[in-house]
Amino acid sequence: MINFDIANDIDLIKYPLITDKTIQLLNTNQYTFIVDPKISKNKIKHTLEYLFDIKIIKVNTCQIPLKKRRVGRFLGIKSHYKKAIVKLSKNSTINLFSQS
């Protein structure tokens, strides 16, 4: 049976962040995800452990500041998000890249 808190929090984890720096972090068994700004570290940990069946040691988060963007004469802001860096235990891995 699914815990209802986890079922609601699955939507708050948006996608994994793939950049040059985050690919280097994969060597130390750390994975980076973009999450909703209102989710806490404990909820991130429990939700990812449920989704990927892994053991998480540590969760680090940082709020990304808002950035202004201009399209023609219109000024707006990019959407607000939080970045979460998750450190896994030595025997846990997440398959982010398909093996095809």
Order of alpha helices (4+ residues) and beta strands (2+ residues): alpha-beta-alpha-beta-alpha-beta-beta-beta-beta
